[in-house]
């Protein structure tokens, strides 16, 4: 069922599926799958593969929209996105400057 949801709306369900798996042990196969889904979510939202070793989302902030399937890509309002991990197991952080007039959380 989750794979069908991902296929139907990857911009939303790659994130939600990965988030659910982030509570699993970091060395588990499911956790690693969830982390990959988080990365794929960023890829889908940006329209290209994000560099896993040096992630920088600043380039993509101009793509922000409040309409269509990609509207969910920009609803964090924060200045840091942590991909797929619990805070004590952070693998990657993507930093971006909040758009003018919007305060980071």
Protein Blocks (a to p, Z undefined) as FASTA:
>chain_A
ZZmmmmmmmmlmmmmmmmmmmmpcfkbmklmmmmmmmmmmmmmmnopacdfklgcfklmm
mmpccedjklmmmmnopabdcehiafklcfbdcdddddehiacZZ
